[in-house]
């Protein structure tokens, strides 16, 4: 989330849960792997400042080698850690497909029509910023993940 907060043109972010079946799931329910949700970031942006393609590329860059792992980001494993770009229209679908195709056939990042997004609990929002990391636009300090 912090990487998107730093991106000029991003006007808001929320962390939460997407692509699942249960209404308004809790973190504990999502972690059980029984809701079908993945942990997700909703990004609201000004397309006059930053393009959807740039945001897709930022997402892929932040994933790094995890883009080639199924149901895993770093050491975190489970269906809630699957990676995806969840688009809202045909134009975004085409952009996501283009960006992911550049990673080759071994890429495990999903591209799907976005389903209902449920906000995560307040203590998850802006988590790294709460830990003292800068969310200033264009900040260049290394983003340190906890856990």
VENTARA-V519401 format. One record per residue. N is the residue number from 0. OMEGA is omega as a letter, one per 20 degrees, with the letter a starting at -180 (none if undefined). Layout:
{{N/OMEGA} {N/OMEGA}}
This chain:
{{0/a} {1/r} {2/r} {3/r} {4/a} {5/a} {6/r} {7/a} {8/r} {9/a} {10/r} {11/r} {12/r} {13/r} {14/a} {15/a} {16/a} {17/r} {18/a} {19/a} {20/a} {21/r} {22/r} {23/a} {24/r} {25/r} {26/a} {27/r} {28/r} {29/a} {30/r} {31/a} {32/a} {33/a} {34/a} {35/a} {36/r} {37/r} {38/a} {39/r} {40/r} {41/a} {42/r} {43/a} {44/r} {45/a} {46/r} {47/a} {48/a} {49/a} {50/r} {51/r} {52/r} {53/r} {54/r} {55/r} {56/r} {57/r} {58/a} {59/r} {60/r} {61/r} {62/a} {63/a} {64/r} {65/r} {66/a} {67/r} {68/r} {69/r} {70/a} {71/r} {72/a} {73/r} {74/a} {75/a} {76/r} {77/a} {78/r} {79/r} {80/r} {81/a} {82/r} {83/r} {84/a} {85/a} {86/a} {87/a} {88/a} {89/r} {90/r} {91/r} {92/r} {93/r} {94/r} {95/r} {96/r} {97/a} {98/a} {99/r} {100/r} {101/r} {102/r} {103/a} {104/r} {105/a} {106/a} {107/a} {108/r} {109/r} {110/a} {111/r} {112/a} {113/r} {114/r} {115/r} {116/r} {117/r} {118/r} {119/r} {120/a} {121/a} {122/r} {123/a} {124/r} {125/a} {126/a} {127/r} {128/r} {129/r} {130/r} {131/r} {132/a} {133/r} {134/r} {135/r} {136/r} {137/r} {138/a} {139/r} {140/r} {141/r} {142/a} {143/r} {144/a} {145/r} {146/none}}
